[in-house]
Amino acid sequence: MKTLIINIQELLQVRDASILKVSGAEMAVLPTITNAYLLIEDDLIADFGSMQDLPEDLNPEKCIDADGKIVLPSWCDSHTHIVYAGNREQEFVDRISGLSYEEIANRGGGILNSANKLNETSEEEMYNQSKLRLEEVMRLGTGAVEIKSGYGLTVDGELKMLRVIQKLSQDYPITIKATFLAAHAFPLEYTANRKGYLDLIIDKMLPEIAKNNLADFIDVFCETGYFTVEETEQIMEAGIRFGLTPKIHVNQFNSIGGIQVGIKYNALSVDHLEVMTIEDIEALKNTRTMPVALPSCSFFLGIPYTPAREMIANGLPIALATDFNPGTTPSGNMNFVVSTACIKMKMTPEEAINAATINGAYAMGLSETHGSVAIGKKANLIITKPISSYYQLPYAFGSNLIEVVLIEGEVLI
């Protein structure tokens, strides 16, 4: 099937398919075509260009007039925890009352709270809850998403989460990458036996995950009070042996050497980065590892924001993601993430859009198929409402400026 979009006020993120990410000063460049058309064949971008060059013999089955509207690649959200049970709204009130994230965790809240709820919830019910969140983020313009486990913290719980992620991937057109994150926290029964929990992850969980092809990545929360650098190394090494690519939660509250260990094991991304030292920034230079910022987490918790300006000035790339989860970021709205990156991290609209599209795709290993407008890439697109320019996307942070979302060439209903 052919779908033709015509009279596009501005077509954003037009790149050669060989460009997989942008870094440093390149992040300020967002290639566009004004008064453009774009042709979709089945699920792929087949052609695009200026309206004055529109071929006459396309004969599309569907034509969309985008007069006055912006078209851009759908958002690529490389860090979420969409699969969970229940919520943690009481902890939201506790934080308002003055308790810190660490204090809530120390009294049985946080990740352990979510783990208890998840292990009491059936797989079917967890799927039904999670699919509503997935449908919501798709309507908000997300066309590729990574979803982590990490609220099971038991063999059965982690496998249950990963099966739900797998079923979502099978049932919905959005591209989903799965991440194994049992190293999210230590269950209470293992607080005095940390090695025992590492053995459970490495000897029991990983073989089952590999056998059933349930994950693409392995992740660790490397942070004071959670997993040490040495424990992170053990888990990354094991994940690599089982064919999983490393990622890492790191530098959310402290810089303890987690970035360096992520680089050592060729991690695809290092995520959070609210606390960054000069040594951390220097270590990331000239690596394949993508720094991922999660500004809506900083907004919700009232913690520092990733120092984007300093990182970009040092030639680094940055991706943006939501961290959608029940405790610290109960929102999967990438539009808000882009706005917050501009408002609080002082990223330009061009930098933020690059970070939320091409660099977000890279952080999932998807930039050959997602994240930019290029012939042969997936036809995952956002068509805005009539707006004056793409600057309005981050500027009007409380408005939904999306009129149409296409996933794999199909208009979402």
N, C-alpha and C positions, 0 to 999 in steps of 0.2 A: 504493500500500500504506500502511496505517495501523499505526503502532506506538505503543502507549501505555505510558508509564512511570508507575507509581503508587507511593504511599506513600514518596515521596522525603523522607528526613529533612530535607534542606535543599537547595534549588535556588539555585545561586549565579549572580551576574552577570546579574541580571534587569534589563534596561534598555529604555527606548524606543529604537527602531531609529535615531532621529535622532542619538543620542549616538555620536560617532565616536572620541573619546578622552577621557581625564580627566587633569587637571593639578593640581599643587600639592596643596592640602589635600583636593581632591576624590579624590585617589588613595587616601586612607584610608577611603573609603566604598565598601562592596561590597554592593549591594542583594541581598537574598535573600528566599525564601519557605520557611517551614518546613511540613512535612507537605504536600508538593506533588505535583502530577501534571504531566506534559508529553506532548503529543501531537505525533507526527511524521507528516506525510503525504508519502510518497515521500522526497525528500531535504531537505525543509524543516520547520522548526518551525511547527506550525499553531496550537497553543494551549498554554496552561499556566496554572496557578493553584493555589489551595488545594484540598486533597482534599475539603473540605466543599462546594466549588463544582463538583465534577466532574460534567459532563453525563452523563446516563444513556444517551444514544443514539449513542455514538461508534462502537461495533462495530468495534474494531480487529482486524486479522489477527494481531497479535502483542502480547502484554502482558508487560512486565517489572516485577517487583515489586522496588522499590529500598528496602525497609524497612531502616532503620538505615544507609543509604548516602547519600553526597553526590553530586549531579549538578552538573557545571559545564561551560562551553564547553571544547572541546579547546584545547590550547596553540597559539599562533601564533608560530612561530619565524622571525623576520625576517632572520636572518643566519647562513647556513651555507655550507660548501664541501664538501658531501656527495659531489660527483663528483670523485674523484681515483683514482690508481692506487697500489697498494702501501701502504707506511706509512713512518714516520720514527722507528721505535722506537729506532734507534741514537742519534739526537739526544736522545731522552729520557734515555738513559744518559749521554750527553755532558754534559747539563745537571746531572745528579746529580754528575758529576765536576768541576763547577765552571765550565763554559763558559757564557757568556751567549748570549742569542738573537742578538745582533749578531755575536758571535765565530763562532758556528756558521754564520751567513749569509756572513760574510766568507771562510770557507774552503770555500764551494761548497755548503753545506747550506741548510736553510730552503726557501724557495719555489723556488729554482733546482733543488734536489734533487727536489722533487715534479714540476717541469716536465720534468726529464730522464726520470723514470719514466713520466710520462703520455705523452710523445711516443714512447716505446718500446712502448706498450701499445695493442692494437687497440681500435677503438671498441666492438666486441662485448664484449670482456673488461672494458673500463671500465664498460660498462652492467651487466654481471653482478655486478661488485664493488659498484657504487653502489646497485643495487636492494636488496641485502641491508641496507645502511645505512638506506635509506629505509623499508624494512619494519620495521626495528628502532625507528625514531623514531615511526612510526605506532602500534606496539604500546605505546610509552611515552606515548601520549596526544597527540601532535602531529597537528593536523588541517589546518594550512596551513604552508607552508615556502617560504622564498626560498633558491635555490641559485645560487651564483656560479661563473663560470668563473675563469680567472686562474692555472691551472697548465699552460697551453699555451704562452703567450708567443710563439707563432708563429701565422701565419694558419691553417694546418691544425689546429694543436693547439687553439686557441680555438674554432674552428668545430666541431671534434669534440666538445669538452666541451658546447657549447650544444646540439648535436644530441642528445647523451645526455640532457641535462636535458629537452629537448622530448619525447623518447621516454618518459621516466619520467612526465611529465605526462599523456601519452596513455594509458599502461598502468595507472596507479594512480588511485584516486578522490580522493586528497588533492590539495588545491589547491596548485599550485607556481608561483612567480614566478621568472623567470630574470634574472640580472644579468650583464652583460658587464664583466669585471674584468681585461682584459689589462694595465691599468696597476697591476699587483700588484707587479712588480719589473722591473728592466731585465735582459734576457738578457745573458749574458757578452759576446756579440759586439757588443752595442750600448753597453757601458759607456763607450766613448770617443766614442760617436755618439748621444747621447741624443735629439737632434732626429730622427735617422733612425728611432728606434723610435716616437716620437710620430707621425711621418708614416705609419709602417706601420699603427698603430692607426687613425688618422683617415682615411687615403686607401685602405687595403686592407681592413681588418677591418670597420669600421663600415658601408660600403656593402653588403657581403655579408650582414651580420647584419640590416640593415634590409630588404634584398630578400627574405630568407627568414623574416622575422618571428621571429627566434630569441631576442630579449631584450626585457624590459620596462624594465630599469634599466641605467644605466651607473655604474660605481664606480671610485674611485681610492684607492690607498694613499698618502695625503698625509702624509709623515713624513720626518724627517731620515734621509738615506741612501737614500731611495726617490724619491718624486715631490715636487717643490717646489710651492709655492702657485701659481706662474706656470704650471707644466706642468699642474697640476690644472685650472686655469681653461681652458686650451686644450682639454683632453679633455672637460670638462663642456660647453663651448660646442659642440663637435663632436657630442657625444651628443645634446644638445637639438635640433640641426639635423636629426638622423636620427630624431627622435621618441622618444628614450629619456629617462626621468626620472632626474635625478642622485641618487646616494647617495654616501657618502664614508667610508672608513676614516680615522680622524683621532684625534689626541691619545692614541695608545697609549703612546708614550714621551716625547713632547715636544709642547708647545703652540707651533705655528709660524704660526698664522693660518689653519689649514685650516677651522676651524668657521666663521669669518667668510666664507670664500669659498664654503663650502657653502650658507650662508644667502643669499649674494648671488645664487646660481643656483637658489634655491628648492628645495634638496635635500629629498627626502622624509624622509631620516634622516641623522644623523651618528652613527657607530658606533665603539665602544671607549670613549673618554673617560676613560681611567684617570688622565690628567693634565689637570686643569681649573683655569683661572685665574678670578679674579673677572670679568675682561673677557670670557672665553668664556661664562660663565653669563649675564652681562648681555646679550650679543649674541643669545642664544637666546630671550630673553623676547619674547613676543607674535609669534612666528613660526609658520609651519606645519610647521617642521622638528622631527621627533621625535628626541630623544636616546635612543640605544640602548646599554645596558650589557651587557657580556659577562663575567659574574663567574666562570664556569668557566675562562675563559682566564686571568684573574688568579690563580685557584687553581692552575692547572697550571704557570704560569710563575713564580709567586711574585712578581708585580708588584703595584703598588697597585690597589685597587678603585675603580671610579667613585664619586665622592662623592655618593651618592644623597641623603643627608639634607640636605646643603647645597643641592642642586639643587631638591629638592621644597620646601624652605623658601623658595626664591626663586620659587615658582610654576610651575616647569617640569614637564612630563610626563616620564616615563621608560618605555621599553619594555625588556624582557629578552629575550635570545636566546642561543643556545648557542655560536656561532662554530665549530661542528663542522668540524674540519679535521685533517689528519694530523700537523701539526707542533706546534700550540700548544693545541689542544683536541680530542683524539680521543674526543669524546663528544657525542652529540646528545640527552642526557637532560635535558629541560626541567624535570623534577621536581627534579633536583639543582640546576639553575639557580635555581629558586624558593627552595629551601632555602638555597643559598649567599647569595642576595641578602638573606635574612632574617638569617642568621648573621653574615656578613662586612660587608654594606653597611647593616645595621640598618634594613632596610625591614620594615614590619609585614606580616603575612600578607595583609592586604587590599591593601596597596600592591603587593606582589609578584604577587599573582594578577591584579590589574588590569594590571600591566606585562606579564604573560605572555599576556594574552588580548586585551582591547580595544585596548590600546596597541600590542601586537605586530601585531595586524591592521592598525592604522592605518599602521604602518611599512612595510607591504606594499601599501598602497592597497586594503585589503580590509575595512575596518571597516563598510561597508554590508552585507556578507554574512557576516562572521565575527566572532568575538571576544566575543559576548554572547548571552544568551538573549533573543531578540526574535522576534515573529511575522514569518515570511518570511525569516529568516536560515537559513543552512545548518544542518542537523541534525548538527553535528559536536560530539560530547559525550563526556565522561568520566563513567563511573559508578564510584565508588570501592568498595572493600571496606567492610564495616561498620566505621565509625570514630566516635569520640566527637564530633569537630567538624572543621571544615576546617583548624583550627590544626595538626592532626596531619600534614597534607600536608608543610609545611616542617619540622616538628618531628622526625618520624621519617625523617631524611634518607637513611638507608640501606635503607629498606624500599620495596618496590613495593606501593603501596596501591591500584592500579588493578585493578578487576575486569573492566570492559567498556569498550571504546572503540567508538564509532559514528562512521563517516565517511559523510557524505551519507545518513544514515538507516540505513545497513547496519552490522550488528555485524561487527567484524573477527574473523576466525577465526584 
